[in-house]
Amino acid sequence: MAPDLRVRLGSTELPNPVLTASGCASSGRELAQFIDVSKIGAVVTKSVMLAPRAGRPTPRMAETNSGMLNSIGLQGPGIDAFLQRDLPWLLSRGARAVVSIAGSTVDEYAELATRLSDAAGVTALEVNISCPNVEHRGQVFACDPVDAGAVIEAVRARARHDLPVFAKLSPDVTDIVQIARSCVSAGADGLSMINTLLGMVIDTETMRPVLAGLTGGLSGPAIRPIAVRCIWQVRAALPDVPIIGMGGVMTGRDALELILAGASMVSVGTAIFHDPSACARIARELDEELARRGVKRVSEIVGAAHEARAAASQGRVARMERT
């Protein structure tokens, strides 16, 4: 029998645990010519803000040897256009919509939660807290446990009670578990991790930074070991909290690695830029990886690496006691 890839996101059943990563497929229209968006787990939209935003000046993308840097700057049409155009399109295609939201103040996040709670068809909210807090010296919300918790508390208070709220965590912190605990204590139903890492590229011919904004978010295969480490640490500390894992997932085996570390679902981002069918392909490859190992349900192996390590440790102790 084929493995059962179904997973639950709140009260919604997803056909498989493979989602798009926010910012890499806009709101799904571009992917529709390559895959059936209703067949992947869900479309995680590009982060939506209250007002339209032009983003940063170009150049704002740069390839690296093992991924890419982006400095897009949350370009988007704003919540009104999203509700009038993008969300209805997703629902018309049978896709499940996880809406990423971003803001510059706690009140902006809260207002977005209210607007989206009033809209039909939203599967979950992913709260992108990797934004500067204009009320707190521009410090990124995700880098401070108090600020991160304040955003999640405000969103959870204004979001519909049955709408799952996932906090998207940044790896650019000293202790990601501390941030995770703060978000969960503030009401997060789950965690998305990891966001991009801050990086920079310099053109050695012109001797100038490649990106107009100087720095950008590093994504792709280079960050996968960091994603695995972060997911492992948070799963160990908060074993009952659902995690959407992301960071350099290019194949079904990569997705399996994040699941073994503790992710219940996996988002695919950078891979989409060179393979628009990546989400569908990775779901098939994950199915094959599970079948080859005789796994009946993907839910059975979430965090299995922790159990395997514990069993190995117990075995070593038993052998030592016998000797």
N, C-alpha and C positions, 0 to 999 in steps of 0.2 A: 504494500500500500504506500501511496505517496505521503510524505510527511504533512502534517496539519500545520500550515503557516499562520493560521488565524490568531490574532491578538486583540486585546481590548484596550481602547483608549476612552476612559470614562465609561459611559453607557453604550458607546458605539463599537461595533465589531469591525475590525479592519481585515481585509482578505489576506494580508501579509504584513510583516513588520517593516517594510521598506518604504520610506517617505522621501520626498524631495527636501533639500535643506533650504532654509530661508535665503532669498536673495539670488538663488541660482537658477530659478525657473519662473521668475516673476510671479504671475498668478496662474500659470499653467498653460496659457494659450499657445506659447511657442512649442511646448512639448506635444501638443495634441496631434500634430502632423506626423509624429514619430511613434507614439505609444497611445494606448487607450488609458487616459488618466484615471478612469474608474477602476482599473485593474491593479493599480499600485495602492499601497496602504493609505496614503493621504498626500495631498499637496500642501506643503507648508509655504505660505505666501511670503513674498518679499515684505519686509517690515513696513507696516502702514503707520503713518503719522496723522495728526489732526489736519494739518494744512499741506497743500502741495509743496514739494521741495525739489529744487533743481539739482542738488548734489554738488560735488566738488568739481573744480576745473580739470580738464584733461591735460596730459595723460593721467589716467587713474587706474590703469591695470598694467601689470608687468608679469611676465612669465619668469619662473625660477627653474632651477634644474630638477626640482622635485615638487612643483606645485605652482602657485601663483600668488601675487599680491594684488589686493584690490583696495582702492580708496574712493569708492563710489559716493559715499556720503549720504546713504539712505534716500536716494532720489526716488520720488514717487508722486502720484497724483493726489494723495490725501484720502481721508476716510470717506468723504462724500462720493467721490468717483469710484472708490472701491465697492461701496455698497450698491451703487447704481449700475455698475458695469461688470466688475470682476467677479464678485461673489455670485450673482445670478448666472453668469456663464459657467462657473465651476459646478454649480448645482445642476444646471441643465445637462452637463456631461456625466452626471452621476458620481462626481469626485467628492471625496471627503475633504473639507477645508479646515486646516489648522491655520489660524490667522496670527501672524507675528505682529506685535505692536511695539512701537518705540516712541519715546517722548523726551522732552528736555526738562520736565518737571513732574513731580508726583501727580499733580492734578491732571496733567495731560494724559498720563497712563490711565487714570481713573475714568476720565471722560471717554476714552477709547473703549474701555471695558463696558461702560454703560451703552454706548452706541452699538457695539457688537452683540451685547446680550439681548438687545431689542430686535436683532436681525435673525431670521430663521436660517437654519442650515449650517451654522458654525459648529464644528466638531470640538474644537479646543482653542485656547489662547496660548500662544507662546510669547512670553514677555521678554523682549530683547532689552536687557538692562545694561548692555554695553554701550551706553550713551552718556555723554557729559551731563552732569547735573548743574544747570545754570544757576541754581539757587545755592550751590555749595562749592564755589570756586572752580567749577568746571570739572570736578572729580567724577570719574566714571562710576555710575551707580553700582556696577557689578564688582567693583574693587573694594567696597566698604560694606561690611555686614549690616550695619545700621541702615545705610541708604538703600541697599538691596532689599532688606526686609520691609522698609517703608513703602517701596513701590509695590511689592507683592501684596502687602496688607491692604493697600488702597485698591488694587485691582480685584483682589478676592472679595472685598467688601461691596464692590459695585458690579461684579460679574454675576450672572445668573447662577444660582446655587448648583445646578446640574452641569455647568460648563467647566470642564477641567482647565486649570491654570498651571502652565509649566513655566518655570523660570529658566532662562537660557544663561548659562554661566560662562564667565571668561576664565581662561587658563592663566591670564596675566596677573595672578595673585599669589601671595605667599602660602595661603592655606585655603584651598578650594573647599575643603570639608566644612570649614567655619562659615563660609558664604552659603553653602548648601544648607547647613543646619538653620541659619538665619531665615532663609527663604521658606523652608518647610515650616518652621515655627510661625512664620507670618501667614501661612495658609496655602502655600504652593501644594498642588496635588501631585506634582512631578517635576522633574528637572530635565533640561535639554543641555547636553554638553558633549563637546566643547565648542565655543565660538572660536574665531580666528585668533592667532597670536600676532602681536604688533611686530612688524618687520620693516626693512628698508633695503633698497637697491640703489647702487650708484653706477652710472655709466662711466666706464673707465676711459672712454674716448673723449667724451665731452667734459668729464670730471664733474658732472652735476648729478644730483638725485634724479632718478628716472620718473618718479611720481611727482606731479605738481603739488600734491599735499605732503610731500616728503615721506611720510610713513603710510603703511597700509596693513591690511589684515592678511596674514599668511595662511593659506589653506593648501590642501593636497596631501599626498603620501608622506611628506616630511613630518607632518604633525600627528600622524596616526599613533605612534608610540606614546605621545603625550596624552592623546585622547584615551588610550587604553589605561594609562596610569591614573588619570583623573577619575574615570568611571570606576576603576577598581577601588580606589580610595573611598569614594562616596558610597559605593555599594556596600563596602565593609562597614562603614559607619552608619548607614541608613538603609538596611537591607530590604525594608518594606516599601521604599519610595520608588515608583516607576521612573525609569530613565530613558530618554530618547538619546541615543549615542550618535555622535558624528565626528568627523575629522579624518580625512584621507581615505574614505571607503571607496575603493575602485573595483572590487570583486566580491563575489559571494563569500569567499574565505575571509576577506577583511571584515565583512559584516558579521560573520560568525565569531571572529575574535572579539569584537565589541560586545556581542551578546554573551559570550562566555565570561567577560569581565563584569557584566552586570546590567547591560542595556536590554530593555524589553523591546525596543524598536530602534531602527537605525535610519538616519537621514543621509542622503547622498547629495553632494554639492558639486565640487570641482570636476568630478568625472563627467558631469552633464555637458560641460563646455566642449569636450571633444567627442562625446558619445551621448547624444540626446536621448537615446533609448536605454541609458545606463540603469535607471531604476528597475525597469522590467527585466533587463538582463541579469542584474544582481539578484533579484528575487528568484529567478530561475536557477542561478548558480548556488544560491543559498539552499534551495530545495534539494539540489544535487548533493551538496555537502552533507546535509542532514541525512539523506537517504543512504549515502555511502557509509555513514556511521551508525545506521540503524535507529536513528532518532525518530520517534513517532510524532512528537509535537514540539514546535520551537519553544513553547513556553516552558518545557521541561528542562531546558539547558540554560536558561537565563541565570547568569552568575555561577555556572557549573564549575568554573575554574577555581572559585573559592572552596567549593566542596572537595574538589580533587586535591587541592593543596592541603586541606585539613586532613583528608584521608591519608595522604602520603606522610604527613607529619606524625599522625597516630601510628602508622606502620613503622616508622623509624623508632618511635618511642617503644613500641612493643618489641622490636628486634633488640633494642638496647637492654630492655628488662630481661629478656630471655638469656642474653649473654652475661 
